[in-house]
Amino acid sequence: MCAEIQARCVNIIAELFNAPRTNNKCDGVGVSTIGSSEAIILATLAMKRKWQLKGREQGKSTDKPNLIMGANVQVCWEKAVNYLVRQFFFHFISFLSPFSLIRPLKC
């Protein structure tokens, strides 16, 4: 029962992020965690691994992973990338930026 609920939650989140679909069905892969810090560390490791695999396929160097994130991220992101990623950059994104997820004029 718990595994079913976990799989449903993972697929709901995968669909929110437009994960690839197989046979018109979302088959997201994920794990449940107790706290957000664990989730952020797992997400950082997953992003790093995906970046490394893509870089190797393209024949690029994979020894200097980097991550650019908004300055408003949770402090745990800074801690996670400090140990798992070689370079990380914070970028301030205003509400008027084309990269902002929330547009006050559309709300």
FIMI-788211 format. One line per 2 residues: number of its first residue (from 1); their letters; for each residue x, y, z of C-alpha. Coordinates in pm, whole numbers, plus 50000, padded with zeros to 5 digits. Each point is the difference from the previous one (the first is absolute). Layout:
// residues N
NUM	a	X,Y,Z; ...
This chain:
// residues 107
1	mc	50000,50000,50000; 50274,50248,50093
3	ae	50194,49918,49683; 49689,50069,49790
5	iq	49945,50339,50164; 50368,50085,49957
7	ar	49991,49905,49630; 49687,50212,49947
9	cv	50162,50300,50171; 50319,49962,49795
11	ni	49796,49987,49678; 49797,50307,50097
13	ia	50322,50196,50049; 50153,49853,49682
15	el	49697,50114,49800; 50028,50350,50148
17	fn	50354,50014,49858; 49897,49854,49662
19	ap	50193,49675,50042; 50012,49773,49694
21	rt	49699,49775,49953; 49994,49633,49895
23	nn	49687,49864,49834; 49821,50325,50094
25	kc	50078,49931,50367; 50246,50174,50230
27	dg	50249,49758,50155; 50193,50233,50227
29	vg	50291,49873,50206; 50052,50137,50347
31	vs	50025,49935,50371; 49828,50133,50306
33	ti	50198,50178,50268; 49925,50120,50350
35	gs	50144,50348,49960; 50068,50253,49730
37	se	50375,49985,50060; 50007,49633,49902
39	ai	49791,50073,49693; 50229,50284,49894
41	il	50312,49785,50038; 49840,49722,49796
43	at	49889,50251,49736; 50352,50147,49982
45	la	50152,49655,49956; 49744,49913,49731
47	mk	50065,50325,49810; 50376,49946,50022
49	rk	49974,49642,49874; 49771,50098,49712
51	wq	50237,50284,49905; 50300,49762,50008
53	lk	49829,49740,49780; 49893,50263,49746
55	gr	50350,50152,49998; 50165,49663,49940
57	eq	49760,49926,49713; 50102,50332,49841
59	gk	50371,49939,50065; 50027,50293,50241
61	st	50195,50024,50326; 49800,49910,50309
63	dk	50250,50100,50269; 49856,50347,50075
65	pn	49624,49979,50056; 49827,50329,50069
67	li	49655,50115,50103; 49832,50337,49963
69	mg	49707,50070,50232; 49788,50288,50114
71	an	50122,50196,50301; 49674,49913,50177
73	vq	50064,49624,50029; 49989,49822,50334
75	vc	50332,50013,50187; 50029,49622,49975
77	we	50065,50034,49624; 50315,50198,50075
79	ka	50116,49733,50245; 49923,49715,49760
81	vn	50177,50151,49700; 50295,50102,50216
83	yl	50077,49629,50048; 49867,49849,49677
85	vr	50066,50256,49724; 50326,50178,49911
87	qf	49851,50340,49912; 49673,50162,50094
89	ff	49864,50343,49927; 49707,50193,50141
91	hf	49804,50226,49770; 49736,50251,50108
93	is	49683,49960,49796; 49741,50276,50021
95	fl	49627,49953,49943; 50039,50174,49664
97	sp	50267,49756,49880; 49902,49758,49722
99	fs	50140,49725,50228; 49760,50078,50286
101	li	49733,49741,50064; 49763,50255,50152
103	rp	49891,50306,49809; 49812,50250,50225
105	lk	49814,50143,49701; 49857,49656,49913
107	c	49895,49912,50357
